[in-house]
Amino acid sequence: MSLDTSPEGLDATTDALTPDVKLKEGLTTRLLVIGAGFIFLTDSLFFLPTMASLRDEWLLNRLKTAEIVALAVTAPDSYGLMGGRTSELVRAAEIKSVTILQDTTRLAVLSESVRGPIVDIDLESQTIGRSLSGVLQAYAAPQGRYLRIVGRPQTNAAIKLEVVVAEGPLKDSLIRSSWQVLLSSLALSLTIGALIYAALADGFVRPMRRLTRAIARFRNAPTDASRALVPSGRTDEIGQAEVAFADMQDTVRQAFLQKDRLAQLGMAVSKISHDLRHSLGAAQLVSERLASVDDPVVRATAPRLERALQRAVNLAQSTLTYGKARERPPELELLYLADVLDEAAEEARSGLEVAFSHDVPNDLEVEADGEHLHRILTNLIRNAAQAIVQSGKPGSIRAFVDLSGACIGLHIVDTGPGLPKRVQDNLFMPFTGSGLSGGSGLGLAIARELARLNGGDIVLVATGPGGTGFRVDLPRLMGEDAEAID
């Protein structure tokens, strides 16, 4: 079975592995529902006031009709509303009685007996609260209830009219109006909600879908740089999320690549170390035979050769476990720092014409693992010498100690070109970059690990066009702290 690695195939694979989002659970549906819901809720706040206004208008219309009827009955020759037309108005308004009130006088213009409960309404004493409660009472009105409306006519404010009407038409009118308001509010809510969704879809929903698909692609292939999200350049929260996710992609991708590189390197080093150990063993036997030669030059150099071969054998042996180097615990001993520094400088500058000097006292002792300290100093001095040689300019390396602090501070300072800015932040991380052409980025990481195993540390003091300085902190001997304070 073959895997389709084309862009179309990868898109299909990503879509297949991305969880489906149901329509009712999708962001677009929620956005539309929330927008329409809030608008509908806002409209509903005005529902009762609207119905109260319609109720008050209905009551006023009945009072006006009663006024016309009263005028027609009391002045028939002037208004010409006698007979059938007046009866039509009364029937249309379902008016049962009309009474004129003036002081203590009551004049019945129209009177028809009613049977049922009557609710009194004084239009002059109507308030917003009474209008709202009147709407609710009208919705719950029983069949056959009547309203007694009292108010002043427009033609004569000195009198009042008392009108008795059936409440059923008011209830029916309010119910019809309620449905109209409800349907219009629903249509308005959906329309405005759809407009809000259309306005936000391009600026919010689509970018979120793009970011979601990018996350799914990254989950399926975290090391594939060709499928990485490219930020759109937006400056809002979505743009910031895109930038943060893009940075996270790069960080995780580099971590995966470094992990794979370490695994491959570990496997290769394990194979090399297995064979190299035997070759170094044979070279060690030759060096032991050289030590028995009478030549004074050979006798002087043979011990150093034996120590170098022994360190190489130990290092090769330590890489055979799980394909990576595991540094052994330090074996502490008293060492003259100047002697260790001289030997490390000679080995580190082998083949490199770079001057080296130091002013470390010959009697200054440190307690450390001799092999570890030699490797630390060799790495630092070799890096400095190689940087000077690669710059093509003359330079030198100097070492000195600072005994004023809580630790013995051994400074290694060069006059090279300085470290590039790109490697300064991750200087002691393996494989994150090297300031040297062709460097692996392992030397300083190994040196710091060894320094910390011995209770010390390595610190970058300064770097720039004028050179670079490192400080190796080494623990003081017992009793030296008190002497330094004195």
N, C-alpha and C positions, 0 to 999 in steps of 0.2 A: 504494500500500500504506500503510495507516494503522497507527499505533502505539497500542496500548491502554495508556493512562496511568492507568487505574483501579487501586486497591489490589490487586484480584484479578489484573489483568493484570500488574502489577509483580511480584507474588508468583510468578506463573507464569514470568515472564521470569527472575527470580532463580533459581528452581529449575532452569530449563533450563540456565542458565549455570554453576550450581554443579557441580563435578566429583562424580560418583557415587563413593561409597565402598563397596567390596565388603564383603559380610558378614564374610568371613574376615579382612579387614583392618581392620574397624571397631573402635572403642575398646571397645564393649560386649563383643564376642567376646573381645578380648584380655584384658579385665578378668576375664571368667568363666574363661578358660583359665588365666590366671596364678593366680587364687584357688584354683581346683580343683587346679592343679598343685602349688602349695606345700603344700596340705593333704595331697595324695597323697604327696608327698615326705616330709612329716613322719610319715605313717603307715608308710611303707616303712622308716623308721629303726627302728621297733619290730617289723618283720616277723620277723627272725631271732630276737630274744629271745622272741617269742611262740611260734615254732616250737620253740625249745629247751625252753620250758616244757612244751609238749605232748609232746615226746619224753621228757622226764624223767618226766612223769606216766604215759606209756605203759609205761616201764620199771618204775616202781614198781607199776603194776597187775599186770604179769607176775610180779613178785616176790611180791605178795600172793596171787595165784592159786597160785603154787608153794607158798606157806606153807600154804594151805588143803589142797592136795593132800597135802603132807607130814603135816599133822595128821590127815587122813583115813586115811592109810595106817598111821601109827604108832599111832593110837588109834581104831580103827574103832567100838568099842562106844560111845564117848563122843560122837562127832560125827555119826554116822549118814550119812556121805557116801560110803559104799562103793558099789561097783558102778557102775551106769550113770551116776549123777550126777557122780562123779569123772571118769569118762571123758569126759563132756560138757564139763567145765571144761577138761580137758587139750586136747581137740580145738578148742574155741573159742579158747583162747589159743595154740594151735599150739606147745605146749610139747613138746620132744623128750626132755628129761631134767631130773630134779630130784635134787640131791645135797646132803646135810646135812654141813657141815664143822664139826668141833669139835676143836680142837687139831690133832693129826696124823691124826685119824680121819675117814674119808670113808664115808658111808652113802648108797648109791644108793637113793632112794625110787622113782624112775621112770627107766628107761633105755631109750633108743631110739637106734640107731646113725644117725649123720648123715654125709653125704658132701658136702663143700664147705668153703670157708674159714670160719673162725670168728674173730670180733672180740671181744676181752675188754673188759668194762665193769665197773669197780668203782664202785658207787654211793657208797661212803664217800669216794672220792678225786675225785668229780666237782666241777669248777669251772665258772664261767661260760664261760671260754674253751673248755674241753673239750666243754661242752654245745653251744656254737655250732658248733664244728668237727664234732661228731657229727651235727648236722642236715645239714650239707653232705655229709658222708660217706654219710648215709642216702639223700639225693637221688641220689647217684651209685652206690648199691650195685648190684653185679651180681646176676643171677638166681642163687638157690641159696645165698646167703651167710647165715650164722647169727651170733647174738649169744650170748655167754656172760656172763650177768649174775650178779654176786656182790654180796650185801648181807645185812644182818641182819634177821630177821623181827621183827614187832612183839611176838610172844608170848614170845620168848626171845632176849634180846640177847647171851647167852653163845655162841650158835652163829651160823653163817652158812649161807646157802642159795646154791647154785650152780645157775642155771637156764639151759638152752640152748633158745633159741627161734629161729624163722625170722625174718629181717629183712624179708622181703617185706611182711608186714602193717604193720610200722612205716612202711615207705616209702609204701605205699598210703594210710595214715592221714595222713601228713604232706602228701602231694600233695592229698588231698581238703580238708584244713584250709587249705592254701595258697590253693586256689581260693576257699574261703569267705571267707578274710581279704581276698583281692584284691578280690572282688566287693563285700564290705561296705565296704572302704576306698574303692573307686571310687564307690559310692553315697553314702557319707558326704562324700567330697570334692565331688561334684557338688551335693549338697544344701547344704553349707555355702558353696560357691562361689556358688551361685544366691542364697543369702540375703545374702551379702556384696554381690553385684552389685545385688540389689534395694535394699539399704540405700544403696549409693553412686550408683545410677542417678539418683535424684532430686536428690541433692546435688552430683553431679559431671558425669555424662554429659550430662544434659539442659541444664545451663547451658553446657557446652562446645559443644553443638550450637547453642544460641541464639547464642553468641558467633561461631561459625563462619558461621551464616547472616547475622549482622549484618555480618561482614567481607565476605562475598560481595555483599550489597546495597550496601555502601559502595564496593566496587570497581566495580560497575556504574553507580552514580549518586553520585559523591562530593559533589555540590553539593546533593543533595536532603535538606533538613533533616527532612522528614517521615518519612524512612526511617532516621533515626539511632538508634543503640542508646541506650536509657535504662538506666543502671546499676540493678541490682536492690537495691542497698543492703547487699549482703553485705560482711562485714569480713574474709573470708579471702582467699587468693591469687586465687581466681576473681573476687571482688568488686574487688580491686585491679586486675586485668587489665581488667575492664569499665570502671572509672573511667579508667585510662590510655588505653584505646581510645576512650572518649567524648571525652576531651580532645584526642586526636590527630585525631578526626573534626572537631572544631570548628576546630582549627588549620589542617588541610588545606582544609576548606571555606572558611574565610576567605581562605586563600592563593589558591584558585581564583577566588573572587569578586573579590578584589583584582586578580588577573591579568586577568579579563574586564573589570573596570572600567577598568583602565589601558589595555587595548586599545581599548575604546570611546572613552575620553577622548583617547587618542592620535589616533584617526581624526578625532574631532570637532575637536581642536585643529589638526590638519594642515589641515583644510578652512578653519577660521577664519583661521589664520595666512596661508594663501595669499591670501585676499581682504584681510585686514587689512594685509598688507605694502604693497599698492597704495594703500590709503587713507592709511596713514602716510607713504608717499612723497609723496602730494599735500599732506598737512599739512606735510611738511618743506619743500616748495617755498614754501608760504605763509609759514612761519617765516623763511626766508631773505629774503623780500621785506620782512617786518616789520623785519628788522635794518637795512634802509636808510632807515626812517622817522626823521625828525628828532626825534620826541618822545623826551625823555630817559628817561621811564618805560618806553617800549617798548624802547628801546635797552638798558636795564638787565635787563629780563626776557627778551629774545629769546635770548641765549646759553643760559640755563637751559632754555628751551623747546626749543631745537635739540638740546641734549644729551639731554633726556628723550625726544624723538622718535627720536633716533638709537639710544638704548638699546632702545626699543620695536621699532624696525625690526630690530635685531640679534637680539633675543629671538624675534620672529616668524619670522625666517629660520632660526634654530636648531631650530625645532620641525618643520620640513618633512621631516627625515630619519627615516624609519620611524615617524613619528607620535609622537615623543617628543623632549623637549629634550635636546640634547647640549651641555654647556657647553664653550666653546672654551678652549684653554689660556690661562693668565693672561699678560698683557703687563705685566710689572713696571715700575713707575716710582716716583719719589720723590714722596710726597704729604704735605701737611700734614694730620695727623689731625683737627685742630680744624675745618678748612675742610670736609673730607668729612663730618664729623659734623653740622655746621650745615646743610649742604645736604640731607643725608638726613633730618634732623629736620623741616625745613620741608616737605619733600615728604610725609613719613609722617604728619604731623599736619594735613594739608590737610583742612579741614572738621571737625576734631576739636578742641574747646576743652580742651586739656590742656597744662599748663605743662611746659616742658622747660628744663633747665639743665645745664651741665657745667663742669668746671674743668680741662679738658685744656689743657696749655701750647700756645700758638699756634705755637711753633717746633719742636714734636715731629714728626719726620718718620718715616714708615713706607714700606717698599718693598712695594707690592702693586699689583694691577690696580685702577684707579680705578673702573671700572664694577662689578666684582665687589664691592669694598668698599662701594660705595654701595648695592648691592642687599642686602648683609648687614645693614647698619645700618638701612636702610629697613624691612626685614622685622621686625627686633627692636623698633624704636621704634613701628611701626604696631601690632604685636600688643599692646604695652603700653598704648598710647593707647586702642585699641578695648576692651581689658579694663576699663580704668578707666571709660570711657563706659558700657559695658553694665552695670557694677555700680550705676550711678546715684548714686555717691558721688564727691565731689571727690577728686582725686589728682594726682600729679605724677610726672615722669620725670627721673632724674638720671644723668649719665654721669661717670665718673672713671677714671683710669688707675692701674695698679699696676706700677711699674718695678722691683720688688725681685726678680722671678723671672727665669728664663731667657728668657721671652718678654715682650712688651708685653701686659699684660692690661687690656683695655678693658672696664669694667663698665657694664652698662645695668641700672639698678635702678628699679623702679616701686613705687608704693604701692597697687597694685590688689588684687583679692580673692584672688590666688594661683591656681595651676593645680589642676584637679581631680585626685584620686588616680588616676582611671582612665586618664589620658593621660600620667602621669609616666614610666611604664616604657617606653613606646614613643614618646617625645616627638619624636624626630628621624626616625621612620619615616613615609613618605608614606602618606596615607589611613588611618592607624590611629586617628585621632581628633584633635579640636582642642579646646582649652580655650575657644574663642570660639563663640558662637552663630552658626551658618551658616558656620563655617570649614571649609576643605577638608583641613587637615592637611598642606599642602604647603610653607608658608612656611619653617618651621624646617628641614625636610629640605633645601630648596634652599640656605638660608643656610649650613648646615653643609657641604654639598658644595662651595660656593664657598670657604668658609674653608679647607678642607683642600686645595683646588686651589692656594691661595696659601701653603701651608706652615703653616697655623695650625689652629685648631679653635674650636668653640663648646661651652661647658659650662654646664649648669644649676647655679648655685651654691646657691641656696636658694629656697624658695617656701612660702607659707603665707598665713594671713589678713592678715598685715601687708604683703604684697607679694611680688614675684618679682625675682630677680636672675640675669642671665646674664653670662658672661665670654667675650669674644672674644679669643683668643690670636693675636697677630700676631708673626711672626719679627722679631728685632732687626736693625738694619743692621750691616754688617761693622764690627767694632771696638767696638761698644757693649757686648758681653759683658764685655770686660776693664774698661771704665769702670764698669759696674754693680758688678763685684766689688770694684774699688778703693773 
